Amino acid sequence: MQRWRGLEAVPTGWGRSVVTVGVFDGVHRGHQQLIGRAVERGRARGLPTVLVTFDPHPAEVVRPGSHPARLTTLPRRADLVAGFGVDAFLVLPFTLELARTAPPEFAHEVLVERLHAADVVVGRNFTFGHKAAGDVALLTELGQRFGFGVEGLELITDDGITFSSTYIRACIDAGDMAAAAAALGRPHRVEGVVVHGDRRGRDLGFPTANLATVSYSALPADGVYAGRFVIGERSLPAAISVGTNPTFSGKERTVEAYVLDVDEDFYGFEVALDIEHRLRGQERFADVDALVAQMHRDVARTRELLAP
């Protein structure tokens, strides 16, 4: 899959293509439906499929100080969509200038002049252009004017719940990792770099990898979770703690992972946590012995949940 940042990165002489446009944060099951349909139409026409996304999140530019919790990093987003058969991944830097672009200008400059769209596949709730004035109806009119087809798909629902990034963020914020995974089609992943902590875990017999997470990452509610510690090609079972360590009167919120049956130095490595099951909420224990006893129970439960 080709990866481009900015319209100027689109190769000169790029031919016709099928395009899907959106933020695609999470690449959840609703997004996967759009991507799959775009790839299907591209293959039927013998054309490559281009996915257009934005960085930073448009809300951060339109409403300064607003930082929607990130469900995926940009490289992770690209890796995921590549797995669904997309041929090119175009990141448009979202600026005030782009935010002020009128819908017809956006369609002409991006979809027609640069990507030579034959078809455009979007969700029914898709909006674009200055003040989100463009919608699927307007895009369809512009397609008739500029010579591309438009398909607006209804969002996927399950038991009356519409899968959206907003819904998934709410699930994660509540610590409902099962619901988040059902909507994502995979466990929620948190990425970061392993940094030095206070080494208290090692003193307690549970050495942990402390993550400095990517800015604005969607972190689950404070508590203890079972999941996978991903480093390179390895995916290792881990008990994961999110919170402030109230037993030790902690104030800073941290993310730590105790990797089962592995004693290695992970400092400085970029890693990921696939968070699968919530074990319990954050608790303040009367003493260290009570905490250690509970940690043993957490590890046993993690081992049970993640058993092959």
N, C-alpha and C positions, 0 to 999 in steps of 0.2 A: 504494500500500500504506500502510495506517495503521501508525504506530509508537507503541507505548505502553510506558511504564516504570512498573511497579507495577500491582497490581490496581485501585487507585483510578482509574487512567487509562482503564480500559475504559469506554466510553460507557454512560451510563444508558440502559436500554432495549435494550441489545445483544441481538439475537435468537439463535436457535440457530446452531450452527456445527460444523464438523469441525475437530478439534484434533490437532496432533502436538506431542509434548513431548520435549525433550532439550537437551543442551548445544550440540550442532551446531557445535562448534569445527571449522573446516575446511570445513564444508558439502561434504564429500567425496562420492564416488559412492554410498556406502551411505546417507548422509543424503539425497542427491538422490532415491534410490529411495523413502524414507519420505515426503519432501515431495511427490513426484509422485503417490504413492498417495493421500495426504490430499487433494490438490487434485482428483484424479480423483473421489474419493468426494464431495467437496463439490459439484463441478459436477453430478454425477449426482443429487444431492439438491436442487440449487438453493440451496446454502448457502455462505457464505464460509468460507474456510480460515484458521485461526489457528495460527501457530507460536509455541510457548512455549519460551523459552530462559532462561538464568541468567547473572547477572553479580554478583560475580566467579565464576570457575570454582569449583564446589562443593568441590573438593579443597583450595582455598586456605583455606576456612573450616573444613572438617572436620579437616584436617591442617595447622594453622598453620605457615607457613614453606615449605609446599609450593606451588610455582608451576609447574604444567605449562606448557611452552613454548606460546605462543599461535600457532595457525595462522592465525587471522583476528582483526582488530579487530572490535568490535561493529558499527560502521557498515558495514564491509565485509561482515560476515555478513548484515546486513539487506539490503544491495544485492543480494547473491547470491540470497537466498531470494525477493526480489521478482521476480527474473528467472524464477523457476520457477512463478509464478502465485499465490503466497501473498497473501491479502488483508489480514492484520493480523499484526504482529510484536510479541509481548509479551515484554518483558524483566522477569523477576522478580529483584529484588535478593536475592542468596543470603546470608542471615544465619543466625546460630546459632538464632534463633527458627524460621526456616523449616526448618532442618536437623532440628529436634526435633519437627516436625509429624508426627503419626501419619498413615500412609497414607490411612485413611478421611477424615480431616479435610482433607488436601490435595486429594483427589479431590472432596470436596463443595464446599470453598470455591473452588477454582480452576476445576475442570472444570464443576461444576454451577451454583453460585450466580452466578459471574461470566461464564463463557463459554457456558453453556447447551449443553454438548456433545451433539451427536447421535451422533457417532462419534469415537473416539480411535484414532489410528494411531501405533504405537511399534515400536521394534526388539524382537526376541525377548529381548535381554539387558537390556531396560529395567528399572530399579529406581527406587523413589521412597519418600519418607517417611523417618521416623526410622530411622537405622542401615540405610538402604536395604532396609527390611523388606518393602516392596511390590514385587511383580513382575507379570508379565503375567497370571498366573493370578489373583492377588488383584484386579488392576485389572478383569479380566473379571467377577469376582464383584461388585465394586462397581458396575460398569456395569449388571449385572442388577438391582441394588438401586435405583440412581439413574436408570436409564432411558437409558443410552447404550451403543452398540456398541463393541467393542474388536477391533482387528486387530493382531496381532503379526507383524512380517515378519522373515524370516531375513536375516541380513546378507549383502551381496554378497561373493562370493569369486571369485578369478581364479587359476587354477593352484594351488589349495589355499591361497592367501593371503586372509585375511579383511581387507577394507578397514576400517580403524578409525583414529581419531585417533592412538592410541598407535603403530600401525604407521607412519603417515606421519611422525610426529615422529622415529622411529628412522631412517627413510630420509633425512630432512633432516639429522639429526645426523651421518649417515655421508657426506653430500655426494652421495647418489644422487638427483639431482633428476629424473631420468627416471622412476624408480619412484614418487617422490612425486607427480609430475604424472599418472602413470597412475592412481593411486588418487584424486587430487583431481578429475581431469577437466579440469585446467588447470595452468599453472605455479604453483609456490608464490610467494606475494607477501610481501614485507617492506615495511612502511611506516615513514615517519619524516619528520623535518624536516631540511633541509639546513643544516648549521652550518659554521663556519669550522674548518679543519684547520690543519696546519702548513705548507701551501702547497708541500710538497716535490714533489707531482705536477706542478705548473705549472713548477717549475724543471727537471724532467726531460723536459718536453715533453708531459706527459699530465695536464692539469688535471682534478682529480676533484671530484665532489660528495660530501662527507662526510655520512653520515646519522646523526642521533641517533635511533635506532630506538625504536619503542614498547616500553614495559617488557615484559620476559619474551617478546619475539618469538622465534619458532623460527628460529634462524639456522643456515645450513649449516656444515658442517665448514670449518675454515680452508683457504683456497685461492682460486683464480681461476675465475670463472664467466662465461658469456655469457648475457645476458638483455636485458630491456627496462627502460628508465627511463621511468616513467609520470608525467607532470605534466599535470594538466587532462585535455584530450582527446587529448593527444599521447603516443605510445608510441615511444620512440627506442631504437635498438640501443645496447648499452653493454657494456663489459668491467667486471666487478664483482670487487672484492677484499674478502675477509673474512679478518681475521687481525691479527697484531701487528707487521707490517713488520719481520721479523727482520734484514734487511740493515742496518737502521738501529737495531738493538737496541731496538725498540719493546716496550712492556710492555702497553699498553692495546689491547684488541681493538676494531677499527674496521671499519666497512662503508663502502666507497668505490666510486663508479661513474665510469668514464671514458666520457662520452657521445660516440659516434662522430660526427665531422663537424659538431659543434655547439660553438660557443664563446659561451656565455651565462652570466650570473650567476644562479644558482639559490638563492642564500643566502636563508634564511627561508621558502622554499616547502615546503609539504607535498607529498611525492612518494612514489612506490612503486617497488619493484624487482620485476619478474617474473623469477625466476631459473630459467633453462631448462637450461643445459648446464654440467657441470663440465669445466674445461679442464685443471687440474692442482692439485696440492697446494701448500701454502705452502712456499717455499724461501728459504734464506739464500744470497745470492750473494756471490762473492768481492769484487766491486767494483761501483760504480755502472754502469759500461759494460756489464757482463754483465747487470745487472738491466734496463737500458734495452733491450738487444737482445732479451731475453725478452719484455718488454712489447710490443715491436713484433710479435713472433710471436703473442702473446696477442690483440692487436687484429686481426691478419690472420685468425686462426682464428675470432674472434668474428664478423667480417664474413662469413666463409664460412658459418658455421653459421646465421646469421640472415638470409642473403640471401633476398629475396622468391622 
